[in-house]
Amino acid sequence: MAADALSRVPAVDRPQASGIVQTVRQLGGTLGVAVIGTVILSRQRVVPAAERAHAAAEAMRGGFLVAAGTFAIGLVAGALLLAGRPDPGD
């Protein structure tokens, strides 16, 4: 997808566009890990040793739901953005 986006940028601007794409990718990954980690840690609670595995699984489920929701929003946003773009071959 990044290659397709960069192919639509004029050749003179591709180095800057590539840098922006890589920066946004790194920033998104970093923020994603931070947000999901925060959700997991906020859902964990102090429990007896016998219940720790169940409590950890519940906390992970919350993090997974946040990740899945974010992915779905990104997928829809990407589809909407690409739907309105003309084909470069036209």
LOKE-334760 format. One record per residue (C-alpha): residue number from 1; residue in three letters; y, x, z. Coordinates in steps of 0.5 Angstrom, whole numbers, always signed. Layout:
REM residues N
(rec NUM; "ALA"; (Y; X; Z)) ...
This chain:
REM residues 90
(rec 1; "MET"; (+0; +0; +0)) (rec 2; "ALA"; (+5; +6; +2)) (rec 3; "ALA"; (+3; +9; -5)) (rec 4; "ASP"; (+5; +2; -9)) (rec 5; "ALA"; (+11; +2; -5)) (rec 6; "LEU"; (+13; +9; -6)) (rec 7; "SER"; (+11; +8; -14)) (rec 8; "ARG"; (+17; +3; -14)) (rec 9; "VAL"; (+22; +8; -12)) (rec 10; "PRO"; (+26; +12; -17)) (rec 11; "ALA"; (+23; +19; -17)) (rec 12; "VAL"; (+30; +22; -14)) (rec 13; "ASP"; (+29; +18; -8)) (rec 14; "ARG"; (+22; +19; -7)) (rec 15; "PRO"; (+22; +25; -2)) (rec 16; "GLN"; (+27; +21; +3)) (rec 17; "ALA"; (+23; +14; +2)) (rec 18; "SER"; (+16; +18; +4)) (rec 19; "GLY"; (+19; +21; +10)) (rec 20; "ILE"; (+22; +14; +12)) (rec 21; "VAL"; (+15; +11; +11)) (rec 22; "GLN"; (+11; +16; +15)) (rec 23; "THR"; (+16; +16; +21)) (rec 24; "VAL"; (+15; +8; +21)) (rec 25; "ARG"; (+8; +9; +21)) (rec 26; "GLN"; (+8; +14; +27)) (rec 27; "LEU"; (+13; +10; +31)) (rec 28; "GLY"; (+9; +3; +29)) (rec 29; "GLY"; (+3; +7; +32)) (rec 30; "THR"; (+6; +10; +38)) (rec 31; "LEU"; (+9; +3; +40)) (rec 32; "GLY"; (+3; -1; +39)) (rec 33; "VAL"; (-1; +4; +43)) (rec 34; "ALA"; (+4; +3; +49)) (rec 35; "VAL"; (+5; -5; +48)) (rec 36; "ILE"; (-3; -6; +48)) (rec 37; "GLY"; (-4; -1; +54)) (rec 38; "THR"; (+2; -4; +58)) (rec 39; "VAL"; (-2; -11; +57)) (rec 40; "ILE"; (-9; -8; +59)) (rec 41; "LEU"; (-6; -5; +65)) (rec 42; "SER"; (-2; -11; +67)) (rec 43; "ARG"; (-8; -15; +67)) (rec 44; "GLN"; (-12; -11; +71)) (rec 45; "ARG"; (-13; -12; +78)) (rec 46; "VAL"; (-16; -9; +84)) (rec 47; "VAL"; (-23; -12; +85)) (rec 48; "PRO"; (-29; -10; +89)) (rec 49; "ALA"; (-33; -5; +85)) (rec 50; "ALA"; (-38; -10; +83)) (rec 51; "GLU"; (-33; -14; +79)) (rec 52; "ARG"; (-29; -8; +76)) (rec 53; "ALA"; (-33; -8; +69)) (rec 54; "HIS"; (-32; -16; +69)) (rec 55; "ALA"; (-24; -15; +70)) (rec 56; "ALA"; (-24; -9; +66)) (rec 57; "ALA"; (-27; -13; +60)) (rec 58; "GLU"; (-22; -19; +61)) (rec 59; "ALA"; (-16; -14; +61)) (rec 60; "MET"; (-19; -11; +54)) (rec 61; "ARG"; (-19; -18; +51)) (rec 62; "GLY"; (-12; -19; +53)) (rec 63; "GLY"; (-10; -12; +49)) (rec 64; "PHE"; (-15; -14; +43)) (rec 65; "LEU"; (-11; -21; +43)) (rec 66; "VAL"; (-4; -18; +42)) (rec 67; "ALA"; (-7; -13; +37)) (rec 68; "ALA"; (-10; -18; +33)) (rec 69; "GLY"; (-4; -23; +33)) (rec 70; "THR"; (+1; -17; +31)) (rec 71; "PHE"; (-4; -15; +25)) (rec 72; "ALA"; (-4; -23; +23)) (rec 73; "ILE"; (+4; -23; +23)) (rec 74; "GLY"; (+4; -16; +19)) (rec 75; "LEU"; (-1; -19; +14)) (rec 76; "VAL"; (+3; -25; +13)) (rec 77; "ALA"; (+9; -21; +13)) (rec 78; "GLY"; (+7; -16; +8)) (rec 79; "ALA"; (+4; -22; +3)) (rec 80; "LEU"; (+10; -26; +3)) (rec 81; "LEU"; (+14; -19; +2)) (rec 82; "LEU"; (+9; -17; -4)) (rec 83; "ALA"; (+9; -24; -7)) (rec 84; "GLY"; (+17; -24; -9)) (rec 85; "ARG"; (+16; -17; -12)) (rec 86; "PRO"; (+16; -17; -20)) (rec 87; "ASP"; (+10; -13; -23)) (rec 88; "PRO"; (+13; -6; -25)) (rec 89; "GLY"; (+9; -7; -31)) (rec 90; "ASP"; (+13; -13; -33)) 
